[in-house]
Amino acid sequence: MCAICGFISRNEIDIDTLKKMNDTMFLRGPDDSGQEIYSKEGVQVGLAQRRLAIIDLSKQGHQPMHSYDKRISLVFNGEIYNFNELKKQLDYPFVSKCDTEVIIAAYLKWGIDCITRFNGMFSFALFDRQCDTLHLVRDRIGEKPLYYGCFGDTFVFASELKALRQYPGIPFDVDRDTLDLFLKYRYIPAPYSIYKNIYKLTPGHYAVIKLKTPDKPQIYPYWDFVSHCNPTERSEQEVLSDVERLLTAAVRRQMAVDVPFGAFLSGGIDSSLVTALMQSVSPTPVNTYTIGFHEADFNEAEYAKEIAEYLGTNHTEYYVSPKEAMDVIPKLPFLYDEPFADSSQIPTYLVSHLAGKDVKVALTGDGGDEMFCGYTSYTKLNGLHKRLMPYPLWLRKFSGNVILALPSPIIKVAAKVTARGIREESIRRGARVLKNSDSLSMAHEARVLGSAGLVLGANPLPTIWEQKERFAQINDFYKLMMATDALQSLPDDMLVKVDRASMGCSLECRAPLLDTEIIEYAASVPGVFMVKNGSEKWILKEILNKYIPKEMTERPKMGFGIPIGDWIKGPLKPWAEELLSTVKADGFLNSEKTHKLWENHIKGVHAGTYEIWAILMFQAWLRENVV
């Protein structure tokens, strides 16, 4: 695991500038660093990398790494899990045991098409001196970040925005259109970033940049989740057997490290299954880590402890006080680099910090919900979709508007009477879903969490939700939800949350449930096997029951949250009001609407926790990075 950065420029850039860019990412790679500049015909190519040594801890793993003939230079962030299998197919004079060198050898044999053979999480920059071309590549599902931008005769790239901010002469202007997307989703979807003219390389894509025309990068797709969403006839037993076999193999691959490793164990289905499979193939007890909260509604630590004892893992748990959790909040703008408002970022950082004291690698259960239909919203929306489509659109719009017009107290009473436990935000979101005409629009509305019209001078930007033709081949509502999550909320929310939090603790997180073979297989499984008899994530539950008694894991899904709404109204209120006091002067948000949201939240007229937290995260980020 590492961080990378670099540039192509006709301007004279010294090695100290490149080193400054590189050193801003120290936490992502504290074990080693390297940088070099290559010049040709007045053009400079800079490549730099910071290393968190996981495989082959020797100096042979130093980067930038070069091919034996010096044709190729490579800086690489991530892991290629099948590098040993690929190595057997390559006639190359290897000098290291690193997966990095396998990328170079694979490129020399197969060209850029080699990336279709890689099973892993990665972003890398490969410079080919023979054709004066830089290739930037990002993994299929977006586990590893990669930003880039063009400014005149300069092309720059980095794993983190903070590295780009060290490059001289680049304007860092907040993009209001992107800010509008952030307030809708709580995260910024690729290919956009919070800054104008700086972009994320979309997962499953690669870029080609020529030395002569660095201002004209060509972006190409090499993989798409949707293309695998063609259900294949299989029996129930075949599916269960295949997934268990593939997942066990993925766990074995991802446990192959030269450093201490462990697992995050929340007590939920996904992390419990990954841990159980790890323990089943490990000759010694696996290290597992859990954080707990004293607030019962947010605490799963007792379940994790019970499962750890049953499996016989070497378990560590730590109960976090509200103060310890809130102390993380000032770190978030630095860790996340751009506005990010999934409040589970806080416990994710805390468990990463806990594990990072002992190990350098942790396996997680990330991806289980998206790949195996684990969200209760999938079943609720599917049921709602089936019930609503027969009714005329005008009636659905009318009903949705009536619900949205109801004051908060009435909605809360209705929730208690008809659907105990459902939050006000969920009911209002459901009302917005009512007003849509097709499956994709309904799925989208369920994902929109923020308020419209808050950003001054913003114009709408296209996202995957406008690509209706792309999803037209998917007739199964569950598969549609899986595909849209795999393309947006998984890479841009869930994986960003884990990557930034863990890297902030110099810890590498690996997700066996996002192994390439698992992803492609899950995409091809008929939806009827994903949710069965009203049970989400049926496949994973059935497999887990072979390793852990059903009664130990059969309980309502909790998620990985914190009582952020209560904190904002209580101990965080002075901090929140101080941030909101400059909204008008900052000039990005409609101050009247913003303060109305805040007043309603404090009074309990409308919960609005998601909207308020997103606004506060933007304001905090603005203070750290712009103001």
Residue, then its C-alpha position, 0 to 999 in steps of 0.5 A: m500500500c502506498a501513495i503516488c504522485g507526479f506530473i508532465s510539464r514543460n515548466e521547470i520543476d525541481i526535485d524538491t517540489l516533487k518531494k514536497m508533494n510526495d511527503t504530504m502523503f506520509l501517513r499512506g506510506p511511512d516506510d520508504s519514499g522515492q522520487e525522480i524526474y525524467s526530461k526529454e525535449g523540454v518536457q519533464v516527467g516526475l514520478a514519486q511514491r511513498r511506501l507502506a511495505i506489505i510484501d517483500l520488505s526489502k529495498q528491492g521494493h523501492q519505487p519508482m521501480h524500473s524495468y530491467d532495460k529502463r524502458i518502464s518506470l512505475v509508481f504503484n499504490g495497492e495490491i495485485y492479489n494474483f501476482n504470483e499466478l501471473k508471475k508464472q506466465l512471465d519470462y522476465p528477470f525478476v529481482s524482487k518478490c513484489d507485485t509491483e515488478v509483476i505489473i512491469a513484466a505484464y505490461l512488457k508482455w501484454g501491453i496496457d491490456c495487462i490490466t484486465r488480468f489483474n485481480g486487486m485494488f490499485s492505482f498506478a502510473l506507468f511511464d513508457r519511454q519507448c512511446d513517450t506515454l504515461h498510463l494512469v490506471r485505477d482498479r475496477i471498483g475504486e478501492k484506491p484513489l487517483y486524482y488528476g488535472c490539466f493546467g496549460d502545458t502541465f498534467v498532474f496526478a496524485s493519490e490525494l489532493k493535498a499533494l496536488r496543492q504543493y504543485p506551484g501555480i495550480p488554481f484551487d477554486v471550489d467547484r459550486d456544481t460539484l458542491d451541489l452534488f456533495l450536498k445531495y449525496r454526502y460524497i462527491p461522485a467520480p469523475y468530479s472533485i471539489y476543485k474546478n479542473i481536477y478530477k478523479l479517474t473513474p474506477g475501471h478506467y485508464a488514462v493515456i497521456k502523451l508527452k507532446t500533448p499533456d493537456k489532452p489525456q485520453i480516458y478509456p474504460y476497461w471494465d464495467f459492472v453492468s456488462h456482467c449483470n446477465p443472470t446465469e441459470r444456476s441451482e441454489q446449491e451451485v450458487l452457495s458452493d461457488v460463493e463459498r469457494l470463491l470467497t475462501a480463495a479470496v481470503r487466502r490471497q488477501m492473507a498472503v502478506d509479510v507483516p502482521f495482519g488482522a480483521f475488523l469484526s463488527g459482529g455483522i454478517d459480512s465481517s463475521l463471515v470474512t473472519a470465520l473464513m480467515q480463522s478456518v484457513s489460519p494455523t493460528p488465532v486471527n487478530t480481530y478488532t472491534i470498537g464499542f459505544h456506551e450508547a446501546d442503539f449504536n453498540e455491536a461490540e458485545y455481539a462481536k465479542e461473542i463471535a470472536e470467542y466462538l471462533g477462537t480469535n485473538h480479540t481486542e475491543y475498546y469502548v469509545s467515549p463520546k469525547e474520544a469520538m468527537d475528538v476525531i472530528p477536527k481531523l476529518p478535513f485533513l484526512y478526507d481532503e475534500p468534503f465527505a459527510d458519511s458520519s460512520q467515517i468517525p468509528t471507521y477511523l477509531v477502529s483503524h487506529l485501534a488495529g493499527k497499533d498491532v497490525k499493518v493489514a486488516l481484512t474487512g467485510d466491505g462490499g457485502d451489502e452492495m454485492f449481495c443485496g444487504y441493504t433493507s432499502y433494497t427490499k423496501l424499495n422493491g416492494l414499494h416499486k411493485r405496489l406503486m407502478p400500477y397507479p397513475l403518476w399523477l396520484r403518486k405525485f399528489s400522495g408524495n407531496v401531501i406527505l412531504a407537506l406534513p409537519s415533523p410531529i405528525i410524521k413521527v407519530a405516524a412512524k410509531v403507529t405504522a412502522r416502528g423504528i423508521r426515521e423521519e428522513s426515511i419517510r420523507r425520502g420514501a415520499r420523494v420516491l413516490k413521485n418518480s416514473d421509472s425504476l432508475s429514478m426511484a432508485h436514485e431518489a432513494r439515494v438523494l439525502g440532501s436538500a436542493g437549492l442550497v448552493l448559490g450559482a450551481n448548475p446540475l452535473p450529469t452522473i450515472w443516473e442520467q445514463k438510462e440506456r446503460f442500465a436498460q439491459i437490467n430487468d431485475f430491480y435488485k440487480l439495478m440497485m446493485a449496479t448503481d451502488a457498485l458504480q457510485s455509492l460504493p466507490d465514492d462513499m463506502l470505499v472512500k470512507v475506509d481508505r482515508a480513515s485507514m490510511g490516516c492510521s498507516l493501515e492497509c484495509r483489504a476487502p475479500l468481498l470485492d475480489t474481482e472473481i466475487i464481484e463478477y460472479a455476484a453480478s451474474v447471480p439471479g436476484v431471486f437468490m440474493v433476497k430470499n423469503g424476505s431475507e437480505k444477503w441470503i447467500l452470505k447468511e447461508i454460508l455463515n451458518k456453516y461456521i457460526p450458529k444462526e442464533m448468534t448472527e440473526r438480528p436486525k442490521m445496525g450499521f456502523g453509526i454514531p448518534i451524530g444528530d444528538w451530538i449536534k444538538g448537544p455537545l457539538k452545538p457550539w462548534a456547529e453554530e460557529l461554523l454556520s456563522t460564516v455561511k453568508a460571508d463565505g458566499f457558497l450556500n444560501s444562508e437563509k435556507t441553511h439557517k432555516l434547516w439548522e433551526n428546524h433541526i434544533k427544534g425537532v420540526h424536521a430532523g435533517t441530520y444528513e443535510i446538517w452534517a453535510i453542511l458542517m463537513f463542508q464548512a469545516w473543510l472550507r476552513e481547513n483548505v480554503v479560508 
